[in-house]
Amino acid sequence: MSPPPPLSILDLAPVPLGFTPADALRNTLDLAQHADRLGYVRYWLAEHHNMVGIASAATSVVIAHVAAGTRRIRVGAGGIMLPNHSPLVIAEQFGTLASLHPGRIDLGLGRAPGTDQMTLRALRRDPATAERFPDDVLELQALLGPLQPGQRVQAVPGTGTEVPLWILGSSLFGAQLAAMLGLPYAFASHFAPDALEPALALYRDTFRPSAQQRTPRAMVGVNVVCADTAAEARRLFTSLQQAFTNMVRGTRRELPPPIDDIEGYWTPMEKAHASGMLACSFVGTPDAVRRDLEAFARRVGADELMVATAVHDHAARVRSYELLDAAWAGGGA
């Protein structure tokens, strides 16, 4: 049997209820430093705006902070919502990051705005820019590539850094674009799992080799909560269950503390909706999580797993990643 796929971390820089964004950013660096000492391959941060529970809105700034505080692990965006930005500005930002931390920076690109329509207007972006996403990806790729004869606009830093690009998505559109451009693909099944297997099949079936990627490479997002007992893991997981229930209700808050009885928090309809979005979640003791996660990775053919762990208590969150890493390596914690 082939070895399990490598693990990486997706950090949304969650702001726990009762804490501040400054606390969340301190937690992010601390978790990244733990991940740097463990076996995780990448540490990605995501762009969201106008969300009181997420502190990574200035994503490239947080990436710089994390990369400066770590030594080995790759650091990147999972992702930058490209319709919110000029490709030139992103090329300059990530060219700067790659110049400061050569060989350690990734750039995942998303087509969604990562926010609501009112905030999109506050970002001074036209909603129609999402329709230009494929062209913007190509423009960004060119700005990060070698300087071409007659090229009058270049990213400084940026030109020639060839920061690896990933396409992010939760639908067939992203899979098709990643395949057409010959780029690695990351599927957001940690919150939108419905199209996972059709999207991966389309990506692999239509992939065209490129200079960056000769063969398909698919990374799959999952939620994981590990604890010493299954009961404790399930209790810790109620923070994320509450957060998704709040999204169903149209309210976004800081990450709530765990509760003893999630059934008393959501209605049957809310439970069905939130649980559907959280279908790719693995919660329990390290051995149980490893067994179920390995089976899932084999079933979908994941080349890499991107693990998101939203736990209110920072020490418990770090402990979850430590337990998973030890289990993945085949040892104890």
Phi and psi in degrees as GROMACS dihedral restraints (atoms count N, CA, C in turn):
[ dihedral_restraints ]
;  ai    aj    ak    al  type     phi  dphi    fc
    3     4     5     6     1   -68.4    20    10
    4     5     6     7     1   152.6    20    10
    6     7     8     9     1   -65.5    20    10
    7     8     9    10     1   156.3    20    10
    9    10    11    12     1   -65.8    20    10
   10    11    12    13     1   156.0    20    10
   12    13    14    15     1   -68.7    20    10
   13    14    15    16     1   157.0    20    10
   15    16    17    18     1   -65.1    20    10
   16    17    18    19     1   157.9    20    10
   18    19    20    21     1  -110.6    20    10
   19    20    21    22     1   143.0    20    10
   21    22    23    24     1  -131.8    20    10
   22    23    24    25     1   174.6    20    10
   24    25    26    27     1  -122.1    20    10
   25    26    27    28     1   132.8    20    10
   27    28    29    30     1  -106.8    20    10
   28    29    30    31     1   118.8    20    10
   30    31    32    33     1  -113.3    20    10
   31    32    33    34     1   115.9    20    10
   33    34    35    36     1   -86.7    20    10
   34    35    36    37     1     9.6    20    10
   36    37    38    39     1    48.0    20    10
   37    38    39    40     1    57.1    20    10
   39    40    41    42     1   -64.8    20    10
   40    41    42    43     1   139.6    20    10
   42    43    44    45     1   -97.1    20    10
   43    44    45    46     1   107.3    20    10
   45    46    47    48     1   -68.7    20    10
   46    47    48    49     1   145.3    20    10
   48    49    50    51     1   -56.8    20    10
   49    50    51    52     1   130.7    20    10
   51    52    53    54     1    96.0    20    10
   52    53    54    55     1    -2.6    20    10
   54    55    56    57     1  -124.1    20    10
   55    56    57    58     1   179.6    20    10
   57    58    59    60     1  -117.8    20    10
   58    59    60    61     1   164.9    20    10
   60    61    62    63     1   -56.2    20    10
   61    62    63    64     1   -33.8    20    10
   63    64    65    66     1   -61.9    20    10
   64    65    66    67     1   -41.1    20    10
   66    67    68    69     1   -61.7    20    10
   67    68    69    70     1   -43.5    20    10
   69    70    71    72     1   -61.1    20    10
   70    71    72    73     1   -40.6    20    10
   72    73    74    75     1   -71.2    20    10
   73    74    75    76     1   -34.3    20    10
   75    76    77    78     1   -63.8    20    10
   76    77    78    79     1   -40.8    20    10
   78    79    80    81     1   -63.1    20    10
   79    80    81    82     1   -39.2    20    10
   81    82    83    84     1   -59.1    20    10
   82    83    84    85     1   -48.4    20    10
   84    85    86    87     1   -64.4    20    10
   85    86    87    88     1   -41.4    20    10
   87    88    89    90     1   -62.3    20    10
   88    89    90    91     1   -44.9    20    10
   90    91    92    93     1   -63.8    20    10
   91    92    93    94     1   -41.6    20    10
   93    94    95    96     1   -61.5    20    10
   94    95    96    97     1   -38.2    20    10
   96    97    98    99     1   -68.3    20    10
   97    98    99   100     1   -35.5    20    10
   99   100   101   102     1   -64.9    20    10
  100   101   102   103     1   -45.9    20    10
  102   103   104   105     1   -60.6    20    10
  103   104   105   106     1   -35.2    20    10
  105   106   107   108     1   -62.4    20    10
  106   107   108   109     1   -32.3    20    10
  108   109   110   111     1   -86.4    20    10
  109   110   111   112     1   -15.0    20    10
  111   112   113   114     1   -95.5    20    10
  112   113   114   115     1  -159.9    20    10
  114   115   116   117     1   -98.9    20    10
  115   116   117   118     1    10.7    20    10
  117   118   119   120     1   -71.0    20    10
  118   119   120   121     1   143.9    20    10
  120   121   122   123     1   -87.1    20    10
  121   122   123   124     1   -44.5    20    10
  123   124   125   126     1  -131.8    20    10
  124   125   126   127     1   157.3    20    10
  126   127   128   129     1  -133.3    20    10
  127   128   129   130     1   106.1    20    10
  129   130   131   132     1  -109.7    20    10
  130   131   132   133     1   147.3    20    10
  132   133   134   135     1  -122.3    20    10
  133   134   135   136     1   154.3    20    10
  135   136   137   138     1  -122.3    20    10
  136   137   138   139     1   147.0    20    10
  138   139   140   141     1   -87.3    20    10
  139   140   141   142     1   117.2    20    10
  141   142   143   144     1  -137.2    20    10
  142   143   144   145     1   148.1    20    10
  144   145   146   147     1  -126.7    20    10
  145   146   147   148     1   149.5    20    10
  147   148   149   150     1    58.7    20    10
  148   149   150   151     1    37.9    20    10
  150   151   152   153     1  -125.1    20    10
  151   152   153   154     1   113.0    20    10
  153   154   155   156     1   -68.1    20    10
  154   155   156   157     1   -14.7    20    10
  156   157   158   159     1   -96.5    20    10
  157   158   159   160     1     3.3    20    10
  159   160   161   162     1  -132.4    20    10
  160   161   162   163     1   127.7    20    10
  162   163   164   165     1  -107.5    20    10
  163   164   165   166     1    13.4    20    10
  165   166   167   168     1  -106.5    20    10
  166   167   168   169     1    31.7    20    10
  168   169   170   171     1   -59.7    20    10
  169   170   171   172     1   -44.3    20    10
  171   172   173   174     1   -86.1    20    10
  172   173   174   175     1    71.4    20    10
  174   175   176   177     1   -60.8    20    10
  175   176   177   178     1   -45.1    20    10
  177   178   179   180     1   -65.3    20    10
  178   179   180   181     1   -30.9    20    10
  180   181   182   183     1   -67.4    20    10
  181   182   183   184     1   -43.6    20    10
  183   184   185   186     1   -67.2    20    10
  184   185   186   187     1   -38.5    20    10
  186   187   188   189     1   -58.9    20    10
  187   188   189   190     1   -43.4    20    10
  189   190   191   192     1   -60.0    20    10
  190   191   192   193     1   -42.8    20    10
  192   193   194   195     1   -62.2    20    10
  193   194   195   196     1   -45.4    20    10
  195   196   197   198     1   -69.0    20    10
  196   197   198   199     1   -43.3    20    10
  198   199   200   201     1   -63.7    20    10
  199   200   201   202     1   -36.5    20    10
  201   202   203   204     1   -69.6    20    10
  202   203   204   205     1   -24.8    20    10
  204   205   206   207     1   -97.2    20    10
  205   206   207   208     1     4.7    20    10
  207   208   209   210     1  -128.1    20    10
  208   209   210   211     1   171.8    20    10
  210   211   212   213     1  -123.9    20    10
  211   212   213   214     1   -38.3    20    10
  213   214   215   216     1  -108.7    20    10
  214   215   216   217     1   -47.0    20    10
  216   217   218   219     1   -64.6    20    10
  217   218   219   220     1   143.1    20    10
  219   220   221   222     1   -72.1    20    10
  220   221   222   223     1   142.2    20    10
  222   223   224   225     1  -126.2    20    10
  223   224   225   226     1   138.5    20    10
  225   226   227   228     1  -167.0    20    10
  226   227   228   229     1  -167.6    20    10
  228   229   230   231     1  -106.9    20    10
  229   230   231   232     1   131.5    20    10
  231   232   233   234     1  -132.4    20    10
  232   233   234   235     1    55.6    20    10
  234   235   236   237     1  -149.4    20    10
  235   236   237   238     1  -171.2    20    10
  237   238   239   240     1   -85.3    20    10
  238   239   240   241     1   128.9    20    10
  240   241   242   243     1   -86.6    20    10
  241   242   243   244     1    93.2    20    10
  243   244   245   246     1   -58.7    20    10
  244   245   246   247     1   -33.7    20    10
  246   247   248   249     1   -60.3    20    10
  247   248   249   250     1   -16.8    20    10
  249   250   251   252     1   -81.1    20    10
  250   251   252   253     1    -5.1    20    10
  252   253   254   255     1  -139.9    20    10
  253   254   255   256     1   158.5    20    10
  255   256   257   258     1   -75.5    20    10
  256   257   258   259     1   133.4    20    10
  258   259   260   261     1   -55.0    20    10
  259   260   261   262     1   -34.4    20    10
  261   262   263   264     1   -62.9    20    10
  262   263   264   265     1   -44.2    20    10
  264   265   266   267     1   -62.9    20    10
  265   266   267   268     1   -43.0    20    10
  267   268   269   270     1   -66.1    20    10
  268   269   270   271     1   -38.5    20    10
  270   271   272   273     1   -61.1    20    10
  271   272   273   274     1   -41.4    20    10
  273   274   275   276     1   -66.5    20    10
  274   275   276   277     1   -43.6    20    10
  276   277   278   279     1   -62.7    20    10
  277   278   279   280     1   -48.8    20    10
  279   280   281   282     1   -79.8    20    10
  280   281   282   283     1   -24.1    20    10
  282   283   284   285     1   -65.2    20    10
  283   284   285   286     1   -38.3    20    10
  285   286   287   288     1   -64.0    20    10
  286   287   288   289     1   -46.5    20    10
  288   289   290   291     1   -59.3    20    10
  289   290   291   292     1   -43.8    20    10
  291   292   293   294     1   -67.2    20    10
  292   293   294   295     1   -31.5    20    10
  294   295   296   297     1   -70.8    20    10
  295   296   297   298     1   -36.2    20    10
  297   298   299   300     1   -76.3    20    10
  298   299   300   301     1   -33.5    20    10
  300   301   302   303     1  -133.6    20    10
  301   302   303   304     1    68.1    20    10
  303   304   305   306     1   -59.8    20    10
  304   305   306   307     1   137.2    20    10
  306   307   308   309     1    77.3    20    10
  307   308   309   310     1     9.4    20    10
  309   310   311   312     1  -126.3    20    10
  310   311   312   313     1     2.7    20    10
  312   313   314   315     1  -110.3    20    10
  313   314   315   316     1   131.8    20    10
  315   316   317   318     1  -115.3    20    10
  316   317   318   319     1   154.1    20    10
  318   319   320   321     1  -133.3    20    10
  319   320   321   322     1    98.9    20    10
  321   322   323   324     1   -88.3    20    10
  322   323   324   325     1   137.8    20    10
  324   325   326   327     1  -121.2    20    10
  325   326   327   328     1   130.8    20    10
  327   328   329   330     1  -116.0    20    10
  328   329   330   331     1   155.6    20    10
  330   331   332   333     1   -96.6    20    10
  331   332   333   334     1   -23.7    20    10
  333   334   335   336     1   -73.6    20    10
  334   335   336   337     1   157.3    20    10
  336   337   338   339     1   -75.5    20    10
  337   338   339   340     1   -19.0    20    10
  339   340   341   342     1    72.5    20    10
  340   341   342   343     1    23.3    20    10
  342   343   344   345     1  -168.1    20    10
  343   344   345   346     1  -171.7    20    10
  345   346   347   348     1   -93.8    20    10
  346   347   348   349     1   170.0    20    10
  348   349   350   351     1   -65.2    20    10
  349   350   351   352     1   -35.1    20    10
  351   352   353   354     1   -64.8    20    10
  352   353   354   355     1   -42.3    20    10
  354   355   356   357     1   -69.4    20    10
  355   356   357   358     1   -33.6    20    10
  357   358   359   360     1   -58.9    20    10
  358   359   360   361     1   -40.7    20    10
  360   361   362   363     1   -66.0    20    10
  361   362   363   364     1   -36.8    20    10
  363   364   365   366     1   -65.3    20    10
  364   365   366   367     1   -26.4    20    10
  366   367   368   369     1   -77.6    20    10
  367   368   369   370     1    -3.6    20    10
  369   370   371   372     1    64.7    20    10
  370   371   372   373     1    33.8    20    10
  372   373   374   375     1  -111.4    20    10
  373   374   375   376     1   144.3    20    10
  375   376   377   378     1   -84.0    20    10
  376   377   378   379     1   126.1    20    10
  378   379   380   381     1   -53.4    20    10
  379   380   381   382     1   -25.2    20    10
  381   382   383   384     1   -69.8    20    10
  382   383   384   385     1   -12.9    20    10
  384   385   386   387     1   -62.5    20    10
  385   386   387   388     1   -24.4    20    10
  387   388   389   390     1   -61.1    20    10
  388   389   390   391     1   -28.6    20    10
  390   391   392   393     1   -70.2    20    10
  391   392   393   394     1   -19.3    20    10
  393   394   395   396     1   -94.4    20    10
  394   395   396   397     1     9.0    20    10
  396   397   398   399     1   -52.4    20    10
  397   398   399   400     1   -48.9    20    10
  399   400   401   402     1   -58.4    20    10
  400   401   402   403     1   -42.9    20    10
  402   403   404   405     1   -65.4    20    10
  403   404   405   406     1   -38.4    20    10
  405   406   407   408     1   -66.2    20    10
  406   407   408   409     1   -37.1    20    10
  408   409   410   411     1   -61.9    20    10
  409   410   411   412     1   -45.1    20    10
  411   412   413   414     1   -63.3    20    10
  412   413   414   415     1   -40.3    20    10
  414   415   416   417     1   -63.4    20    10
  415   416   417   418     1   -44.2    20    10
  417   418   419   420     1   -62.3    20    10
  418   419   420   421     1   -44.2    20    10
  420   421   422   423     1   -59.6    20    10
  421   422   423   424     1   -41.6    20    10
  423   424   425   426     1   -66.3    20    10
  424   425   426   427     1   -39.1    20    10
  426   427   428   429     1   -66.2    20    10
  427   428   429   430     1   -28.0    20    10
  429   430   431   432     1   -88.8    20    10
  430   431   432   433     1    -8.7    20    10
  432   433   434   435     1   -88.5    20    10
  433   434   435   436     1  -172.2    20    10
  435   436   437   438     1   -63.9    20    10
  436   437   438   439     1   148.8    20    10
  438   439   440   441     1   -65.9    20    10
  439   440   441   442     1   130.5    20    10
  441   442   443   444     1   -98.1    20    10
  442   443   444   445     1   152.0    20    10
  444   445   446   447     1   -56.8    20    10
  445   446   447   448     1   130.8    20    10
  447   448   449   450     1    80.7    20    10
  448   449   450   451     1     0.9    20    10
  450   451   452   453     1   -70.2    20    10
  451   452   453   454     1   121.6    20    10
  453   454   455   456     1  -100.7    20    10
  454   455   456   457     1   -18.1    20    10
  456   457   458   459     1  -118.3    20    10
  457   458   459   460     1   124.4    20    10
  459   460   461   462     1  -137.6    20    10
  460   461   462   463     1   156.4    20    10
  462   463   464   465     1   -89.5    20    10
  463   464   465   466     1   125.1    20    10
  465   466   467   468     1  -130.0    20    10
  466   467   468   469     1   108.6    20    10
  468   469   470   471     1   -70.8    20    10
  469   470   471   472     1   164.0    20    10
  471   472   473   474     1   148.4    20    10
  472   473   474   475     1   -54.3    20    10
  474   475   476   477     1   -55.5    20    10
  475   476   477   478     1   127.8    20    10
  477   478   479   480     1    83.2    20    10
  478   479   480   481     1    -5.1    20    10
  480   481   482   483     1   -76.9    20    10
  481   482   483   484     1   -26.7    20    10
  483   484   485   486     1    48.1    20    10
  484   485   486   487     1    49.0    20    10
  486   487   488   489     1   -55.9    20    10
  487   488   489   490     1   129.1    20    10
  489   490   491   492     1   -62.2    20    10
  490   491   492   493     1   130.4    20    10
  492   493   494   495     1   -99.9    20    10
  493   494   495   496     1   143.0    20    10
  495   496   497   498     1  -124.4    20    10
  496   497   498   499     1   146.5    20    10
  498   499   500   501     1   -99.3    20    10
  499   500   501   502     1   129.2    20    10
  501   502   503   504     1  -102.4    20    10
  502   503   504   505     1   152.4    20    10
  504   505   506   507     1  -176.3    20    10
  505   506   507   508     1   170.2    20    10
  507   508   509   510     1  -138.0    20    10
  508   509   510   511     1    23.4    20    10
  510   511   512   513     1  -148.9    20    10
  511   512   513   514     1   178.9    20    10
  513   514   515   516     1   -70.5    20    10
  514   515   516   517     1   -23.3    20    10
  516   517   518   519     1   -60.5    20    10
  517   518   519   520     1   -51.8    20    10
  519   520   521   522     1   -62.7    20    10
  520   521   522   523     1   -38.5    20    10
  522   523   524   525     1   -62.2    20    10
  523   524   525   526     1   -43.7    20    10
  525   526   527   528     1   -65.6    20    10
  526   527   528   529     1   -41.7    20    10
  528   529   530   531     1   -66.7    20    10
  529   530   531   532     1   -45.4    20    10
  531   532   533   534     1   -59.3    20    10
  532   533   534   535     1   -41.4    20    10
  534   535   536   537     1   -65.9    20    10
  535   536   537   538     1   -43.6    20    10
  537   538   539   540     1   -63.3    20    10
  538   539   540   541     1   -39.0    20    10
  540   541   542   543     1   -87.2    20    10
  541   542   543   544     1    -7.5    20    10
  543   544   545   546     1    67.8    20    10
  544   545   546   547     1    42.5    20    10
  546   547   548   549     1  -115.1    20    10
  547   548   549   550     1   154.8    20    10
  549   550   551   552     1   -65.8    20    10
  550   551   552   553     1   154.7    20    10
  552   553   554   555     1  -127.8    20    10
  553   554   555   556     1   132.4    20    10
  555   556   557   558     1  -119.2    20    10
  556   557   558   559     1   122.5    20    10
  558   559   560   561     1  -100.5    20    10
  559   560   561   562     1   132.8    20    10
  561   562   563   564     1   -86.3    20    10
  562   563   564   565     1    55.4    20    10
  564   565   566   567     1   -74.6    20    10
  565   566   567   568     1    -5.5    20    10
  567   568   569   570     1   -71.9    20    10
  568   569   570   571     1   -13.5    20    10
  570   571   572   573     1  -141.1    20    10
  571   572   573   574     1   -11.1    20    10
  573   574   575   576     1  -142.4    20    10
  574   575   576   577     1    73.0    20    10
  576   577   578   579     1   -84.2    20    10
  577   578   579   580     1    -6.4    20    10
  579   580   581   582     1   -57.7    20    10
  580   581   582   583     1   -42.2    20    10
  582   583   584   585     1   -97.5    20    10
  583   584   585   586     1    15.8    20    10
  585   586   587   588     1   -53.8    20    10
  586   587   588   589     1   -60.0    20    10
  588   589   590   591     1   -69.1    20    10
  589   590   591   592     1   -42.1    20    10
  591   592   593   594     1   -60.1    20    10
  592   593   594   595     1   -38.2    20    10
  594   595   596   597     1   -67.0    20    10
  595   596   597   598     1   -42.9    20    10
  597   598   599   600     1   -65.7    20    10
  598   599   600   601     1   -38.8    20    10
  600   601   602   603     1   -63.8    20    10
  601   602   603   604     1   -44.7    20    10
  603   604   605   606     1   -61.8    20    10
  604   605   606   607     1   -43.1    20    10
  606   607   608   609     1   -58.7    20    10
  607   608   609   610     1   -49.1    20    10
  609   610   611   612     1   -69.2    20    10
  610   611   612   613     1   -38.7    20    10
  612   613   614   615     1   -70.5    20    10
  613   614   615   616     1   -28.5    20    10
  615   616   617   618     1  -112.2    20    10
  616   617   618   619     1     8.7    20    10
  618   619   620   621     1   -63.6    20    10
  619   620   621   622     1   135.0    20    10
  621   622   623   624     1  -114.1    20    10
  622   623   624   625     1   123.9    20    10
  624   625   626   627     1   -59.1    20    10
  625   626   627   628     1   148.0    20    10
  627   628   629   630     1  -135.5    20    10
  628   629   630   631     1   176.9    20    10
  630   631   632   633     1   -63.2    20    10
  631   632   633   634     1   -34.1    20    10
  633   634   635   636     1   -78.6    20    10
  634   635   636   637     1   -39.6    20    10
  636   637   638   639     1  -137.1    20    10
  637   638   639   640     1   112.8    20    10
  639   640   641   642     1   -81.5    20    10
  640   641   642   643     1   -28.8    20    10
  642   643   644   645     1  -130.9    20    10
  643   644   645   646     1   158.9    20    10
  645   646   647   648     1   -61.0    20    10
  646   647   648   649     1   145.0    20    10
  648   649   650   651     1  -139.9    20    10
  649   650   651   652     1   116.6    20    10
  651   652   653   654     1  -115.7    20    10
  652   653   654   655     1   125.2    20    10
  654   655   656   657     1  -108.0    20    10
  655   656   657   658     1   139.1    20    10
  657   658   659   660     1  -121.9    20    10
  658   659   660   661     1   128.9    20    10
  660   661   662   663     1   -83.7    20    10
  661   662   663   664     1   136.3    20    10
  663   664   665   666     1  -139.8    20    10
  664   665   666   667     1   153.3    20    10
  666   667   668   669     1   -95.7    20    10
  667   668   669   670     1   136.3    20    10
  669   670   671   672     1  -136.3    20    10
  670   671   672   673     1   134.6    20    10
  672   673   674   675     1  -133.0    20    10
  673   674   675   676     1   115.4    20    10
  675   676   677   678     1  -109.9    20    10
  676   677   678   679     1   142.3    20    10
  678   679   680   681     1  -150.4    20    10
  679   680   681   682     1   172.1    20    10
  681   682   683   684     1   -67.8    20    10
  682   683   684   685     1   -25.8    20    10
  684   685   686   687     1  -128.0    20    10
  685   686   687   688     1   152.5    20    10
  687   688   689   690     1   -63.0    20    10
  688   689   690   691     1   -37.8    20    10
  690   691   692   693     1   -63.1    20    10
  691   692   693   694     1   -41.7    20    10
  693   694   695   696     1   -67.6    20    10
  694   695   696   697     1   -40.0    20    10
  696   697   698   699     1   -61.6    20    10
  697   698   699   700     1   -44.2    20    10
  699   700   701   702     1   -63.2    20    10
  700   701   702   703     1   -38.1    20    10
  702   703   704   705     1   -66.0    20    10
  703   704   705   706     1   -44.1    20    10
  705   706   707   708     1   -60.9    20    10
  706   707   708   709     1   -35.8    20    10
  708   709   710   711     1   -66.7    20    10
  709   710   711   712     1   -20.7    20    10
  711   712   713   714     1   -63.7    20    10
  712   713   714   715     1   -21.0    20    10
  714   715   716   717     1   -62.1    20    10
  715   716   717   718     1   -46.4    20    10
  717   718   719   720     1   -70.1    20    10
  718   719   720   721     1   -37.4    20    10
  720   721   722   723     1   -61.4    20    10
  721   722   723   724     1   -41.0    20    10
  723   724   725   726     1   -64.5    20    10
  724   725   726   727     1   -42.1    20    10
  726   727   728   729     1   -61.5    20    10
  727   728   729   730     1   -41.6    20    10
  729   730   731   732     1   -71.6    20    10
  730   731   732   733     1   -34.3    20    10
  732   733   734   735     1   -62.4    20    10
  733   734   735   736     1   -41.4    20    10
  735   736   737   738     1   -61.6    20    10
  736   737   738   739     1   -38.2    20    10
  738   739   740   741     1   -63.2    20    10
  739   740   741   742     1   -41.2    20    10
  741   742   743   744     1   -59.2    20    10
  742   743   744   745     1   -36.2    20    10
  744   745   746   747     1   -79.2    20    10
  745   746   747   748     1    -6.6    20    10
  747   748   749   750     1    83.6    20    10
  748   749   750   751     1    18.1    20    10
  750   751   752   753     1  -120.5    20    10
  751   752   753   754     1   136.7    20    10
  753   754   755   756     1  -121.0    20    10
  754   755   756   757     1   124.1    20    10
  756   757   758   759     1  -131.7    20    10
  757   758   759   760     1   179.3    20    10
  759   760   761   762     1   -64.1    20    10
  760   761   762   763     1   160.5    20    10
  762   763   764   765     1   -66.7    20    10
  763   764   765   766     1   118.9    20    10
  765   766   767   768     1   -76.7    20    10
  766   767   768   769     1   157.6    20    10
  768   769   770   771     1   -68.7    20    10
  769   770   771   772     1   159.4    20    10
  771   772   773   774     1   -67.3    20    10
  772   773   774   775     1   158.3    20    10
  774   775   776   777     1  -129.2    20    10
  775   776   777   778     1   160.9    20    10
  777   778   779   780     1   -79.4    20    10
  778   779   780   781     1   -28.2    20    10
  780   781   782   783     1  -132.7    20    10
  781   782   783   784     1    93.0    20    10
  783   784   785   786     1   -68.0    20    10
  784   785   786   787     1   -26.7    20    10
  786   787   788   789     1   -64.2    20    10
  787   788   789   790     1   -26.4    20    10
  789   790   791   792     1   -81.5    20    10
  790   791   792   793     1    -6.8    20    10
  792   793   794   795     1   -94.5    20    10
  793   794   795   796     1   -38.3    20    10
  795   796   797   798     1  -112.5    20    10
  796   797   798   799     1   155.0    20    10
  798   799   800   801     1   -82.8    20    10
  799   800   801   802     1   165.1    20    10
  801   802   803   804     1   -55.7    20    10
  802   803   804   805     1   -39.3    20    10
  804   805   806   807     1   -67.4    20    10
  805   806   807   808     1   -43.1    20    10
  807   808   809   810     1   -63.2    20    10
  808   809   810   811     1   -39.4    20    10
  810   811   812   813     1   -60.8    20    10
  811   812   813   814     1   -45.3    20    10
  813   814   815   816     1   -62.3    20    10
  814   815   816   817     1   -42.9    20    10
  816   817   818   819     1   -69.3    20    10
  817   818   819   820     1   -50.1    20    10
  819   820   821   822     1   -64.7    20    10
  820   821   822   823     1   -42.4    20    10
  822   823   824   825     1   -66.1    20    10
  823   824   825   826     1   -32.6    20    10
  825   826   827   828     1   -63.2    20    10
  826   827   828   829     1   -43.2    20    10
  828   829   830   831     1   -67.0    20    10
  829   830   831   832     1   -27.5    20    10
  831   832   833   834     1   -99.2    20    10
  832   833   834   835     1    22.3    20    10
  834   835   836   837     1   -62.0    20    10
  835   836   837   838     1   -31.3    20    10
  837   838   839   840     1   -93.7    20    10
  838   839   840   841     1    60.0    20    10
  840   841   842   843     1  -124.6    20    10
  841   842   843   844     1   141.6    20    10
  843   844   845   846     1  -130.3    20    10
  844   845   846   847     1   113.8    20    10
  846   847   848   849     1  -132.5    20    10
  847   848   849   850     1   126.0    20    10
  849   850   851   852     1   156.4    20    10
  850   851   852   853     1  -158.1    20    10
  852   853   854   855     1   -73.2    20    10
  853   854   855   856     1   160.0    20    10
  855   856   857   858     1   -56.2    20    10
  856   857   858   859     1   -43.8    20    10
  858   859   860   861     1   -64.3    20    10
  859   860   861   862     1   -41.7    20    10
  861   862   863   864     1   -66.4    20    10
  862   863   864   865     1   -42.2    20    10
  864   865   866   867     1   -63.9    20    10
  865   866   867   868     1   -44.0    20    10
  867   868   869   870     1   -60.3    20    10
  868   869   870   871     1   -46.1    20    10
  870   871   872   873     1   -59.4    20    10
  871   872   873   874     1   -49.0    20    10
  873   874   875   876     1   -70.6    20    10
  874   875   876   877     1   -37.6    20    10
  876   877   878   879     1   -70.7    20    10
  877   878   879   880     1   -38.6    20    10
  879   880   881   882     1   -62.4    20    10
  880   881   882   883     1   -43.0    20    10
  882   883   884   885     1   -62.5    20    10
  883   884   885   886     1   -42.0    20    10
  885   886   887   888     1   -62.1    20    10
  886   887   888   889     1   -46.6    20    10
  888   889   890   891     1   -61.7    20    10
  889   890   891   892     1   -39.8    20    10
  891   892   893   894     1   -66.0    20    10
  892   893   894   895     1   -41.2    20    10
  894   895   896   897     1   -63.5    20    10
  895   896   897   898     1   -42.7    20    10
  897   898   899   900     1   -93.0    20    10
  898   899   900   901     1    -8.4    20    10
  900   901   902   903     1    72.2    20    10
  901   902   903   904     1    36.0    20    10
  903   904   905   906     1   -67.3    20    10
  904   905   906   907     1   130.4    20    10
  906   907   908   909     1   -83.4    20    10
  907   908   909   910     1   -18.7    20    10
  909   910   911   912     1  -160.0    20    10
  910   911   912   913     1   149.4    20    10
  912   913   914   915     1  -115.7    20    10
  913   914   915   916     1   131.7    20    10
  915   916   917   918     1  -105.7    20    10
  916   917   918   919     1   112.1    20    10
  918   919   920   921     1   -97.8    20    10
  919   920   921   922     1   123.9    20    10
  921   922   923   924     1  -109.6    20    10
  922   923   924   925     1   130.0    20    10
  924   925   926   927     1  -130.6    20    10
  925   926   927   928     1   105.8    20    10
  927   928   929   930     1  -103.4    20    10
  928   929   930   931     1   100.6    20    10
  930   931   932   933     1  -128.1    20    10
  931   932   933   934     1   135.2    20    10
  933   934   935   936     1   -64.0    20    10
  934   935   936   937     1   -43.6    20    10
  936   937   938   939     1   -85.1    20    10
  937   938   939   940     1   122.1    20    10
  939   940   941   942     1   -62.5    20    10
  940   941   942   943     1   -41.5    20    10
  942   943   944   945     1   -62.2    20    10
  943   944   945   946     1   -39.1    20    10
  945   946   947   948     1   -68.1    20    10
  946   947   948   949     1   -34.2    20    10
  948   949   950   951     1   -65.5    20    10
  949   950   951   952     1   -46.8    20    10
  951   952   953   954     1   -61.0    20    10
  952   953   954   955     1   -43.0    20    10
  954   955   956   957     1   -60.5    20    10
  955   956   957   958     1   -38.3    20    10
  957   958   959   960     1   -60.1    20    10
  958   959   960   961     1   -45.8    20    10
  960   961   962   963     1   -66.1    20    10
  961   962   963   964     1   -36.8    20    10
  963   964   965   966     1   -64.7    20    10
  964   965   966   967     1   -44.1    20    10
  966   967   968   969     1   -64.4    20    10
  967   968   969   970     1   -42.1    20    10
  969   970   971   972     1   -64.6    20    10
  970   971   972   973     1   -43.0    20    10
  972   973   974   975     1   -61.3    20    10
  973   974   975   976     1   -43.6    20    10
  975   976   977   978     1   -65.0    20    10
  976   977   978   979     1   -41.2    20    10
  978   979   980   981     1   -66.6    20    10
  979   980   981   982     1   -39.2    20    10
  981   982   983   984     1   -64.7    20    10
  982   983   984   985     1   -34.5    20    10
  984   985   986   987     1   -78.6    20    10
  985   986   987   988     1    -7.0    20    10
  987   988   989   990     1    89.8    20    10
  988   989   990   991     1     9.3    20    10
  990   991   992   993     1  -114.9    20    10
  991   992   993   994     1  -167.8    20    10
  993   994   995   996     1   -99.9    20    10
  994   995   996   997     1   175.8    20    10
